[in-house]
Amino acid sequence: MDRIPRYNVVHKLEKRSLLIAINCIAGLSIFFFGYDQGMMGGVNTAVDYYQTTMKFGHEDLQTGAPVIDNTLLQGGIVSIYYLGTLIGCLIGGSFGDRYGRIKTIALGAGWAVIGATLQCSAQNHTWMICARLVNGWGTGMLNAIVPVWATETAEHTSRGQFVAIEFTLNIFGVVVAYWIEYGCNFYQGGTGQFTWRFPIAFQIAPLLLLFAICWMFPESPRWLVKVGREDEARYILGRLRGETGEDVGKAEAEFQDIRNIAELERKTAKSQSYISMLFGIGSGKLHTGRRVQLVIWLQIMQEWIGIAGVTIFAPTIFRTAGIPNDQVQWISGLNTITYMFATLICVFTLDRIGRRWTLYWGSVVQGISMFLAGGLATIGLQHPVGSAAARGASSGAVAMIFLFTATFGATWLTVPWLYPAEIFPLEVRAKGNAWGVVGWSIGNGWLTLLLPVIFKALEQKTYYIFGIANVITLPMVYCLYPESNQRTLEEMNLLFAADSIWNWEAERNFAILKEQNPELVQAAQRGASVIDPETGLPKTGRQGSISRNMSLDVNALQAHRHEDAYEEKQTFKHG
């Protein structure tokens, strides 16, 4: 392929080795995302940061714990980052649909380097607020495009597993952030600028690496089909799926599915702007407005079930549970290690039990954990400090926090990031995923702005709010979110073609449309041969045309069938 540079790894790697290489690069971006999130937990506890430079608190001379005088400023510095990610994801989604996934990854990485540089050199809170806004733009671009690139290259049978592996690296980033900050606390007694400036600067290294090597990786074959570069798309698909032995025909079948669905989307939807997507204007049977609402609220709820508070304000949470200040940091770090290893559960279960059941069991265990954590922390604080009762109750509360983060890592961490990258039409997939990042930004920004105030007012009772949020997610997922597991990206338009918002109606309509549109789901017919037994060639050729009756409307298809039957009858009658 002349248009694909010689240094691109697609010429040297194929099938699983190529998918693993792509996953490593996507994982590098997700690692930075996790590091950037986990970093602020330790930065907020650095004396020079909160007392000397940002001036929103002072150190308690007896316990050494930070005393926050201006909770709004502390929360504002953290939450402004999410305004940046909101802006960045919208830019990244639009740029990614127009100029491709690889160029967007490079742009996001370069922009994030600028933001990280500004953060680690901040001299006051105004400077820091502006720097975090810039850094958020870069993170938003990466978050909008990397999950899309990963899902568009993976096979539908293992798509969840590959993205789950990436989010193991995401939490590895959180772990690295915590332990770097823990180590920095021993330098100059943890009172110097190095304690917080070095952890912020450290994120520049993976960003520079990402920017340098992303050019060596293949573009999404689905985006290439969308922009008319079909020869490149077919070549890359062949390298991803294989062209020999039992793999013969797999790439061709998937390629034809992509071509057909791209043509159908162009026929079905008229308007592709963010505003049109939000309100479903001109989307017809694609129902992009409904999909936008689903991913926004899934991401908002991901934060309100408690993880934003546990990740960013872990030291504060453990103090409210009665843990002494000198033990808070290493317990927080140990919690993140448990969190990381728990994500491996999702790697092995997500493609087996599906997205919905993963969310169900996560919500149940997390809700119980939060209610128990709140109750045990309250009991511990009611007894004298250091008493057996206080230590026992506080230990129980910490155990519930550990259980919560482990369960979240195994369930809710991955699905809200995977789902938006799966369910949107090809024409607007990057923009659609960007709407998911908008939801994440709103949920995180809103929560991190309010959490300092909430923790100050409610203390350990804040856990009850998180517990209630987990309960709310159960009927929400059951009623509104169709299952995307073991379905190709091309099948998603059939899944969301129903006019009803209810999941059971979507599934019923999907079954009918799948039967009526076999040309859209060739790659999903597992066990069915895509090779003509007489010629040994793929059943669908490159010159295959789009079926004139292909539609996402069940009634329209039935009407077409009646017309065709009538025409055949007339032809027979007059033949």
C-alpha positions, 0 to 999 in steps of 0.5 A: 500500500503506497499511501501507508508509510513503510515504517507503519507497523501494519506491514510487519505485524498482523492479527493478534500481534497487531491488535496487541501493539495497537492496544499498547499505544491506546493503553499508553494514552489511558495510562496518562489519563489515570496518572493525571486523575490520581495525581491531584489526590497527593498534590492537594496534600502537599504543604507548599502547594496548599499553604504557600503557592495556592493559599487555600489552606494551612497545616494543622501543627498538631496532626500535620493534616491539611486544614482547608480554609477555602474549599471552593478554591480547592475544588475549583482548581481540581474541577476546572480541568473537567471544563477543559476536558469537555471543550477538548473532547468536542474538539477531538470528536469533530477533528477525529471524524474529519481528519482521522484517529491518529492525527487526533491522538497526536494533537491531543498528546501535544496539547496535553504536554503544553498543559502539563508544562504550565501546571508544573511551573504554576506560581499561584492559583490563577496560573494553576487554574489556566494550566489545568484548563489547557491540560484538560483540553488535551486529555479530552481530545485523547479520551474522545478518540482513543477508545474509538480507535481501539474498538474500531480495530478490535474484533467484536468477540473480544472488543471488551477484553482489549478495552478492559486491558487498557483500563488496567493500565489506566489504574496503573497510572493512578497507582504510579501517581500515588506512589511517586507522591508518597516517595516525594513526601520523604524529600526535604521532609515533604515541605518543598516545591519538589513534592508536588511539582515533580509528580505533575511534570512526570506525566510529560514523559508518556505524552511525548512518547505517545506523540512520537510513536502514534504515527507508526500505527494504522488508521482505523479501517472504518474511518478510511471507508467513511472517507472513501479510502477503501483500498487502505481500509481493506488492506488494514482489515486483512492484516488485523483479521488475517487472510489465510487458513480459517481466517479467509473471508473474515476481513472481506465480510467485515469490510462489506458490512462496513461499506454497507452500513456507511452507505445506509447511514448516509441515506438515513441521517441528514445532519451531523452537528453536535447540536443535531446529535444532542436533540436527534435532529435529522437522524431518522431511525439512527436515533442519535439523540437517544444514544447521546443521552444514554452515554452522557448519563452513564458517565455522569452516574459513573462519577456519582456512584463514588469513584471520583470522591475515592480517587481524588479525595482518598486522603480526606475519606480515610481521615473521616474514617478515623485513620491517623494522618501519618498512615493516610498516604500509604493506605491510599496507595495500597487501595490503588494497588487493589484497585488495579488488580481488580480491573483484571477481573473485567478483562476475563468477564466483560465479554462473557457476561456482557455490559449490563450484567457487569454493571448490575453486580457492580452497582449492588456490591458498591452500594452495599459498600458505601452504606456500610462505610458510612455507618461504620465510619459514624460508629468509629467517630462516636468513640474516643480516638484510639479506643478498641471500638473506634479502631474496629469500626474505622478499620471496617469502614476502610475495608468497605472503601477497599471493597468499593474500589475493587468492585468498581475496577472490575465493573463500572470503570470500563463499561461507561468508556467502552459503551459510547465507543461501541454504539454510535454510527460510523459517520459520527462515532468520534463525535458520539464518544465525545458526548460520553466524555462530556458526560464524564466531564460534567459528572467529574467537574460538578462532583469535584467542585462540590465534594470539598463542600459536601465532605465539610458539611456531611463528613462520613455521611457523604458515603450515603449519597454515593450508596443511593446513586448506586441504587438508582443505576439498577433500574436505569441500566435495566430499562434503558441500556441495550446489550452491546456485547458480542455484536459488531459495530455495524449491528448497533444501528439495528439495535437502536432503530426502535422508536421506543426508549425501552430496552426490551423493545430495542431487542425485539426490533433488533431481532426482526431487522437482523433477519431482514438485513442479512447483508449488514451482519455478515461478520457477526454470523459466527460459525456461518461460512463466508466462503463459497464452497464451489469457488473458494472465494468470498461470497460477497465480492468487492463489486457488490452493490448496496441492497436497494431495500436495505433499511432500519425501518421494519415497516418500510422493509415489509412494504418493499417485500410486498412490492417485490412480491407483486412485481414478481407476480406481474412478471410471471403473469405477463411473461 
